[in-house]
Amino acid sequence: MLIEDDLIIAKELGRSFETWNYEVYIVTDFDYIIEEFRQFQPHLILLDVNLPSYNGYYWCQEIRKESNVPIIFISSLSDSMDMIMAMQMGADDYIVKPIDRQFMVSKVQALLRRTYDFAIQTDQFKAGEATLDVSRSTIASHGQEASLTFTELQIMTILFQQKGRFVQREAILDYCWQNNQFIDDNTLAVNMTRVRKKLRKLGLDNFIETKKNYGYRISEEKAGNHDD
């Protein structure tokens, strides 16, 4: 749930999280924040300090009266007293504007994992006939196995985590950057070509599908095309 009165910033942040398949609710009526909170029931709130009518500190207190949902303040106020005030009101974190998109997504993911134990509990993922072994950097199918480079492994990990759903190119790039693989769109396409060659040798010819000008997904039915 995004409580930010600058709708340009709110929509930009919303798009960043939707890229990662989060459902985003942007508040537009700042007189009924509690009512909208109760209706949407978010897993996490991003809350600005300077808001119409009442400030973010007030709304944080109101939300804390009935919920322990994680709250991250986002504000251009960078004074330490503002940050202390936010924590005293019940905030879990405080991020100063201008906001780095990748940093924000990482913060949210980490807080969600800590709060709801969303962390992946296994080093292996399965999809159809394929098994991805993260600890060994391998993918296997039909009794055969192929080794993956670290970049290829990062790409396949996010596709397995989101199996059956198309993952935007930007989300894949963000995921790689978070794991210190600083690749661009061209490098992603090259790595996709290499991965597909390895998959073909495992009998997984159409395992990765492409949605033109959008992204990729893995298909458990192994149907799709080979276009990059």
C-alpha positions as CSV (number, residue, x, y, z in Angstrom):
1,M,0.0,0.0,0.0
2,L,1.5,3.3,-1.1
3,I,0.5,6.4,0.8
4,E,2.3,9.2,-1.1
5,D,0.6,12.4,-2.2
6,D,2.9,13.0,-5.2
7,L,1.1,10.7,-7.6
8,I,4.0,10.8,-10.1
9,I,6.3,9.3,-7.5
10,A,3.6,6.9,-6.3
11,K,3.0,5.6,-9.8
12,E,6.7,5.2,-10.5
13,L,7.1,3.2,-7.3
14,G,4.0,1.2,-8.1
15,R,5.3,0.2,-11.5
16,S,8.6,-0.9,-9.9
17,F,6.8,-3.3,-7.6
18,E,4.3,-4.5,-10.2
19,T,7.4,-5.6,-12.2
20,W,8.1,-8.0,-9.4
21,N,4.5,-9.2,-9.4
22,Y,3.5,-7.4,-6.2
23,E,-0.1,-6.1,-6.0
24,V,0.0,-2.4,-5.4
25,Y,-2.7,-0.2,-4.0
26,I,-2.1,3.6,-4.3
27,V,-4.1,5.8,-1.9
28,T,-5.6,8.9,-3.5
29,D,-8.1,10.0,-0.8
30,F,-6.0,11.1,2.2
31,D,-9.0,11.6,4.5
32,Y,-9.9,7.9,4.6
33,I,-6.5,6.2,4.9
34,I,-7.6,3.9,7.8
35,E,-10.8,2.8,5.9
36,E,-8.7,2.1,2.8
37,F,-6.1,0.2,4.9
38,R,-8.8,-2.0,6.4
39,Q,-10.3,-2.7,3.0
40,F,-7.0,-3.5,1.2
41,Q,-5.3,-5.3,4.1
42,P,-1.7,-4.8,2.8
43,H,1.3,-6.9,3.8
44,L,3.4,-3.7,3.8
45,I,2.9,0.1,3.7
46,L,5.1,2.8,2.2
47,L,4.2,6.0,4.0
48,D,5.2,9.6,3.2
49,V,5.6,12.1,6.1
50,N,4.2,15.2,4.4
51,L,0.5,14.4,3.6
52,P,-2.7,16.5,3.2
53,S,-4.7,16.9,6.4
54,Y,-2.7,14.8,8.8
55,N,1.0,13.8,8.4
56,G,2.5,10.3,8.1
57,Y,3.4,10.2,11.8
58,Y,-0.3,10.5,12.7
59,W,-1.4,7.8,10.3
60,C,1.4,5.5,11.5
61,Q,0.1,5.8,15.0
62,E,-3.5,5.2,13.9
63,I,-2.5,2.1,11.9
64,R,-0.4,0.8,14.9
65,K,-3.5,0.9,17.1
66,E,-4.9,-2.1,15.1
67,S,-2.0,-3.7,13.1
68,N,1.6,-4.6,13.2
69,V,1.9,-4.5,9.4
70,P,5.4,-3.4,8.3
71,I,5.7,0.3,7.6
72,I,8.5,2.0,5.7
73,F,8.6,5.8,5.8
74,I,9.6,7.5,2.5
75,S,10.4,11.2,2.9
76,S,12.6,14.1,1.7
77,L,13.1,14.9,5.3
78,S,16.6,13.7,6.2
79,D,17.1,15.1,9.7
80,S,17.9,12.4,12.3
81,M,15.0,13.7,14.5
82,D,12.5,13.0,11.7
83,M,13.9,9.4,11.5
84,I,13.7,9.0,15.3
85,M,10.2,10.3,15.3
86,A,9.2,7.8,12.7
87,M,10.6,4.9,14.6
88,Q,9.0,6.1,17.8
89,M,5.6,6.2,16.0
90,G,6.1,2.5,15.1
91,A,7.9,2.5,11.7
92,D,10.1,-0.4,10.7
93,D,12.4,1.6,8.4
94,Y,13.0,5.1,6.9
95,I,14.2,5.8,3.3
96,V,15.2,9.3,2.3
97,K,14.1,10.7,-1.1
98,P,15.1,10.7,-3.9
99,I,14.5,7.0,-3.9
100,D,16.7,4.4,-5.6
101,R,14.3,1.9,-7.2
102,Q,16.5,-1.1,-6.8
103,F,17.3,-0.2,-3.2
104,M,13.7,0.3,-2.3
105,V,12.7,-3.1,-3.8
106,S,15.5,-4.8,-1.9
107,K,14.4,-3.1,1.4
108,V,10.8,-4.2,0.9
109,Q,11.7,-7.8,0.0
110,A,14.0,-8.1,3.0
111,L,11.3,-6.7,5.4
112,L,8.6,-9.0,3.9
113,R,10.9,-12.1,4.4
114,R,11.6,-11.1,8.0
115,T,8.0,-10.5,8.8
116,Y,6.2,-13.3,7.0
117,D,9.0,-15.9,6.5
118,F,8.7,-15.7,2.7
119,A,12.3,-16.9,2.3
120,I,12.9,-19.8,0.0
121,Q,13.6,-22.9,2.1
122,T,15.1,-25.0,-0.6
123,D,18.0,-24.8,-3.0
124,Q,16.1,-26.8,-5.6
125,F,13.2,-25.8,-7.8
126,K,11.2,-28.0,-10.1
127,A,9.1,-27.2,-13.2
128,G,7.8,-29.9,-15.4
129,E,10.7,-32.3,-16.2
130,A,13.4,-29.8,-15.1
131,T,15.1,-29.4,-11.8
132,L,17.2,-26.3,-11.0
133,D,19.8,-26.9,-8.3
134,V,21.0,-23.5,-7.0
135,S,23.7,-24.8,-4.7
136,R,25.3,-26.8,-7.5
137,S,24.5,-24.3,-10.3
138,T,23.0,-27.0,-12.5
139,I,19.8,-27.7,-14.3
140,A,18.8,-31.3,-15.0
141,S,16.2,-33.1,-17.0
142,H,15.6,-36.7,-18.3
143,G,18.7,-38.0,-16.5
144,Q,21.0,-35.4,-18.0
145,E,22.6,-32.3,-16.4
146,A,24.1,-29.0,-17.5
147,S,26.2,-26.5,-15.6
148,L,25.2,-22.9,-15.5
149,T,27.3,-19.8,-15.1
150,F,26.5,-17.5,-12.2
151,T,24.6,-15.1,-14.4
152,E,22.7,-17.9,-16.1
153,L,21.8,-19.3,-12.6
154,Q,20.4,-15.9,-11.5
155,I,18.2,-15.7,-14.6
156,M,16.9,-19.2,-14.2
157,T,16.3,-18.8,-10.5
158,I,13.9,-15.9,-10.9
159,L,12.2,-17.7,-13.8
160,F,11.7,-20.8,-11.7
161,Q,10.5,-18.8,-8.7
162,Q,7.9,-17.2,-11.0
163,K,7.2,-20.3,-13.1
164,G,4.2,-20.1,-15.4
165,R,4.2,-16.3,-15.3
166,F,6.0,-13.9,-17.6
167,V,8.8,-12.0,-15.9
168,Q,9.6,-8.6,-17.3
169,R,13.1,-8.1,-18.6
170,E,13.5,-5.2,-16.1
171,A,12.7,-7.5,-13.2
172,I,15.3,-10.0,-14.3
173,L,17.9,-7.3,-14.7
174,D,17.0,-5.9,-11.2
175,Y,17.3,-9.4,-9.7
176,C,20.8,-9.9,-11.3
177,W,21.9,-6.5,-10.0
178,Q,20.8,-7.3,-6.5
179,N,23.1,-10.4,-6.8
180,N,26.1,-8.3,-8.1
181,Q,25.6,-9.3,-11.7
182,F,25.6,-5.9,-13.4
183,I,24.2,-6.9,-16.8
184,D,22.2,-4.9,-19.4
185,D,19.5,-5.9,-21.8
186,N,21.9,-7.1,-24.5
187,T,23.8,-9.3,-22.0
188,L,20.5,-10.7,-20.9
189,A,19.7,-11.7,-24.5
190,V,23.1,-13.3,-25.0
191,N,22.7,-15.3,-21.7
192,M,19.2,-16.4,-22.8
193,T,20.6,-17.8,-26.0
194,R,23.3,-19.7,-24.1
195,V,20.7,-21.1,-21.6
196,R,18.4,-22.2,-24.4
197,K,21.3,-24.1,-26.1
198,K,21.9,-25.9,-22.9
199,L,18.2,-26.7,-22.4
200,R,17.9,-28.1,-25.9
201,K,20.6,-30.6,-25.1
202,L,18.5,-31.7,-22.1
203,G,15.4,-32.2,-24.3
204,L,13.8,-28.9,-23.1
205,D,13.6,-27.2,-26.5
206,N,10.7,-24.9,-25.8
207,F,11.1,-24.6,-22.0
208,I,11.6,-20.8,-22.1
209,E,8.9,-18.8,-23.7
210,T,9.3,-15.2,-24.9
211,K,6.7,-12.4,-24.9
212,K,7.9,-9.9,-27.4
213,N,9.0,-6.5,-25.9
214,Y,8.1,-7.8,-22.4
215,G,10.0,-10.7,-21.0
216,Y,10.2,-14.5,-20.4
217,R,8.7,-17.4,-18.6
218,I,9.3,-21.1,-18.2
219,S,6.6,-23.3,-19.5
220,E,6.0,-26.6,-17.7
221,E,4.2,-27.8,-20.8
222,K,7.4,-26.9,-22.8
223,A,5.4,-25.0,-25.4
224,G,6.5,-21.6,-26.8
225,N,8.9,-20.1,-29.3
226,H,12.6,-19.3,-29.5
227,D,12.5,-15.6,-30.4
228,D,14.6,-13.2,-28.3
